[in-house]
Amino acid sequence: MTDSRPTAPAGAPAHAVVVGGGLAGVTAALQLADAGMRVTLLEGRPRLGGLAFSFRRGELTVDNGQHVYLRCCTAYRWFLDRVEGAELAPLQRRLDVPVLDVGRASGPRLGRLRRTDLPVPLHLAAGLATYPHLSLAERASVGRAALALKQLDPADPALDGVDFATWLGRHGQSERAIEALWDLVGVATLNARAPHASMGLAAMVFKTGLLSEPGAADIGWSHVPLGDLHDTLARKALDSAGVRTELRTKVGAVSRTGDGRWTVEAEGEQLEADTVVLAVPQHETHALLPDGALDDPGKLLDIDTAPILNIHVVYDRKVLRRPFFAALGTPVQWVFDRTDASGLRGGGQYLALSQSAAQDEIDEPVATLRARYLPELERLLPAARGAGVRDFFVTRERTATFAPTPGVGRLRPGARTHAPGLYLAGAWTDTGWPATMESAVRSGFSAAGAALSELGRPHVHPLQEAA
């Protein structure tokens, strides 16, 4: 039988072309280069980082959206270490989420979701027992549901076909419990409310984040612009690894050559490669796939997308003392202080509101959003009532994530294709995680690992190596 694996010319190092410079593509490129391959990374945008990036607006450096990660996000933590950026995106010492409810008839009330160092699940018991936004009966029901959830296997295909709200209803969760706890966490991590979220993905988030080890849900976020991590430091790491990186370079076609290698047609250049990693969104991947690479490439087009809306407000004074908080009883979801990270000077404060599952608002005019959200911030933050607004603007990511709807699991492909030497990466591929930075990095690991295995190159999975 003829070996159909691509083979580099005698004496030449194997060449890999990675299409896409988001976290998935950068990860795959670093892994392949670290294994001794010659790597070219092609990115159509003028920067790296995919949908987690920064831009300039006057004196500010603005993140397109607020991104956080958890201590259990071991792949993204590897990425931060690999680009020497871990100190710029530190983790909380211990989970502590302020939750402000302004929907109560008796007035606003602040609660906190906290954990202790006790073993799982006792680490959350004290915080849940004192969480004021649920009744005593609701807190008890949440505890019972959490124990039931801990017994689930998120990879069970049957869970993928069930929506999270149905499962929660079967386990005695009230509408208030869903709003004040399950959706509070789930909307931010899944980018969908419980009725529209796959139970498999929800189980993965809650079991891994809250029920795997005491510190798993401790929150980390970048204290510098995301571009510093995902573009500047990532480019430095790629350069140091010997990766050739070409920005503003869109790929038009990928095809097999007569000798079993690959041709990648980019703007003004045609590259020959032994390995190709497509690390671009699912619709773009579908357009580049050669015939026969997947059994049913049309499934990629069935993976829907979900938007995230980010609202940015610059006040003329400090109105928030905490680094972040979550909100109930208001359209506002999560609010972060981005003053220092943005470079704002002059005594003001810059707040970023992250609004997930924003299908109903993603196309609203800025004036409408301003009229809606400035009064809501004044309800939440009394100090904002007399403050001047220096700037109000909006960033919209209409295709921020894949939609984690029930059944999406059967649509997500793995890293390998039927075409030897061609691999897929991206948060939308079958990583077991929802569309997060963690999923993107894990997909880069999978694509690079599959490529190195097919080429017969010894390698160790980064997370196994770290363990």
ABEGO torsion letter per residue (X at the ends): XBBABBBBBBGBBBBBBBBEABAAAAAAAAAAAAAGBBBBBBBABABBGEABBBBBBEABBBBABBBBBBAABAAAAAAAAAAGAAAABBBBABBBBBBBBAABAAEBBBBBBBBBABBOAAAAAAAAAABAABBAAAAAAAAAAAAAAAABBAABAAAAABBAAAAAAAAGBBAAAAAAAAAAAAAAAAGBBAAABBAAAAAAAAAAAAAABAAAABBBBBABBAAAAAAAAAAAAAAAAGBBBBBGBBBABBBBBAAGBBBBBBBGBBBBBABBBBBBBAAAAAAABBBGABABAAAAAABBBBBBBBBBBBBABBABABABBBBBGBABABBBBAAAAAGBBGGBBBBBBBBBGAAAAAABBAAAAAAAAAAAAAAABAAAAABBBABBBBBBBAAABBBABBGAAAABBBABBABBGBBBBEAABBAGBBBBAAAAAAAAAAAAAAAAAAAGBBBBBAAAAAX
